[in-house]
Amino acid sequence: MSCIIFILTSTSGEILDYFKNKKDEIAKFLSELIRVDTSNPPGNELEAAKLIGEKLAEYGLKYEIIISEKKRANIITSVKGEEEGPRFLLLSHLDVVPAKPDGWKYHPFSGLIKDGYVWGRGAIDDKGHVVVELFTLLALIENRVKFRGEVIFAATADEEKGGKLGAGWLVENYPDKVRADY
C-alpha cells in the first residue's frame, strides 16, 4: 500500500483520474482473471500469468514468466525511474483457495460484474490485489510519472500453500529480481 500512496502523492490528481477513467477496464480485467481457475491445489497459475503478460505487452512492457514447477507460474516486470533510487516491490499472488459452487450466490469462477461489484473467488484474496498493483504500474507509464528508483511487479504462485513455489521460490532462485527496499 505504501507504493500506491507514494505514487498518488507524487502527482496532482492525474493518477486518481486515471483510476476513475479506467474503472470499467479494471473491473473487466479482474473478471477475466477470476475466470482463470487457479485453485491451489493444483495451482495452475500459468494461464493467469499469460493473461497478465498480454496486458503488460499492450503497454510495451517486457516481462518474465518464471515456472517453478509444471504450470506453477510467477510473473515479474519492472519500471525504472529517471534516476537511481529505492526499489519498490508490488507483490501479490495468483492462486486461490478451492471453491465449490454450493453456497455461492454466483459461481465462484464466473467473474460476474453486477451491481458495481466483481464477484468470484479471488476478488479479494488476492486477484483484486494483483489487478490494483498491475494498474498502478500501468498508471506510472501512461501518466509518465517521474520518480527515482524502480517499481517491481511480481504476481506469484502458491501463496495459499506457503509460497514454496512462488515468493519463497523466487527469493531462493532469483533473489535479484525481487530484492527491494520497500
Secondary structure, DSSP 8 states (H G I E B T S, - for coil): -HHHHHHHHTSSSHHHHHHHHTHHHHHHHHHHHHHS--BTTT--THHHHHHHHHHHHHTT---EEEEEETTEEEEEEEEE-SEEEEEEEEEEE--B----STT-SS-TT---EETTEE-STTTTTTHHHHHHHHHHHHHHHHTT---EEEEEEEEES-GGGTSTTTHHHHHHH-HHHH----
